[in-house]
């Protein structure tokens, strides 16, 4: 698949006047994982999209309180916890927690693997311990792991996502006896555990319904495996130049690397800004 952002494989992407909403992953898409900052050009791109009447939405595995502020940018909606919790600045659009019995089972399974777990509710994320994989996972987005003294109380709250260090060969044991949750991953040393019927794709559908838009009106940018369903759900799914190969293979097109302001160049070349 070509990296030429002036060519689009999906003919629907030629009708740029139909694009009315754009979804963006954060890490590796809006923010360069290497520098851990968003570029000025990317900020200007988001502002220009808004000025052109295109709604802009964040779609991330992060918790609501871990979503960074982007100077001068006002997003129309947020899809947190891989879209298990979707909201605007004023209201909750979609709430899809993990069943409490599955939360307990996964934490027990993780304990047997020697893996600490971070539990995320709508207002707080905290763990029952730390290992190097979990520490490094949080560090990618310039965050630290909070170890909770009241972890038992926290895990009994409404839980939207679990995060822990894990390799692929551990997945089966981690989900042993679990029916209402699944693993999604974009980094080889850690996973997010989300509801079995959840994904960024489901969240996109809820947001489109909320704004009374169709998939043909939507474009999305992502780089990790957990972005695949989002890219497949919109009319135009764009993989970053730094995306994993499975994302590139299913995307409608590929833009440049996040480190090279790939989204800006794509939007400029296709008349979105």
ABEGO torsion letter per residue (X at the ends): XBABAABBABAAAABAAABABBBBBABGAABBAAAGBBBAAAAAAAAAAAAAGBBBBBBBABBAAABBBBBGBBBABBBBGGGABBBBAABBABBBBBBAAAAAAAAAAAAAAGBBBBBBBAABBBBAEBBAAAAAAAAAAGBBBBBBAAAAAAAABBBABBBBBBBAAAAAAAABGBAABBBBBABAABBBBBBAABBAAAAAAAAAAAAGBBAAABBBBBABAAAAAAAAABABBBBBAABBAAAAAABABBBBBAAAGAAAAAAAAAGAX
